Amino acid sequence: MSDILEIHEEQFQSEVLDASGPVLVDFSAVWCQPCKMLDPVVDELAGDWEGSVKFVKIDVDHNPMVAMNYQVMGVPTLLLFKGGQVQERLVGFKPKDHIVAKLSPHLELA
């Protein structure tokens, strides 16, 4: 399992928008059952893509401004950022192969 950084609103700029490479942001909430189902999938991807993609998690209940800024209306939501811009959005639980298929075209994976 990979160690995914949990961030707060005040870290969003430096950890996500100013990052030099792609960042996958996992918007979730502790009460969200589909989020819990997605956690091991995201952990596995973080291991698979280590060194190529930065992974961060943000709790929408504790960081509502970031969620509002990016129109996160439901959780889980995965947003892929590159150069501070959203490249892809996935809402709800998705199997690993679906996530890989949607995100891979935006990434240069080793």
N, C-alpha and C positions, 0 to 999 in steps of 0.2 A: 504494500500500500504506500502511496505517495503522501507526502506532507503538503497539503494544500493550504495556502495562506488565507486566513480569514481576515478581511479588511473592513474598515469603517469609512463613512463618507469622506472624512478628512484625508484619507489615504488614497482615495480613488484617482485623483489627478496624478500623483507620483507613481502609483503602482500599476495603473491601467493606461491612462491617456498619454503619459510621458514615456511609457515602456518602449524600448528599442525594437522589440519583436512582437509577435502575436500574443494576445492574452485572451484566455477563455474565462469569462466571468460567469459563475454559477450563482444566480439569484435564487435564494431558497428561504425557508422558514422552519423553525423547529417543530411546528405542529403539522407540517405538510407531509403526508404519507407518500405521495409520488416522489417528493424530494429525497426521502429516505431510500426509496427504491433506486433512484438515480445515483446516489452517492457512490456505491461500489463501481458503477460504470465510469463515472468521472474519475475516481481514484485509479482505475485501470488505464484510462486514457492518459492521465497524468504520468503514469509510469511508462507507457508506450511512447509518449511524445516528449519525455524528459529531455531538456536541452533545446527543444525546438519550439515549444509552446509553454508560456507561463500560465498557471492555473490559480485563480483566486475565487473565494467564496464570499458572498455578502448576504447578510440576513435582511430581508425587506422590512421586517417589523422594527428593527433597530436603525435602519438607514433608509427612511422613506423618501428622502429627497433624490437620491440616486435612482431609486426605482421609478419615481415619477418622471425624472429627467429623460429616462430611456423607455418610457411607456411600458414598464413591466406591470402587466395587469393580472398575471397569474404566475404561480410558481409550481414547479421549477421552470425557470427560463434560463437558457444558456445564450450569452451574447459573445461572439468572437470579435475582438477589436484588433485592428492593425493600423498603426499610425494615428491612434486616437479616434478612429472611425469604426462604427459597427459594420462588419462585413457580412455577418450571418446571425440569424435569430432562430432559436429552437424553443418552442413552448410545450411544456408537458413532458411526461416521461417518454423517452425514445430509447429503443435498443441501441447497443453500441454500433452495430453496422450502419444503422441509419445516421447516427451522429457523425461517424467517420466519413460516410458518403457526402454529407452536406458540408463538412468543414474542410476536408482534404484539398479541394480545389483552391482554397485560400492560403494553403500552407506549403512551405518547402520543408518536407519532412526528410530527415536523414535516413 
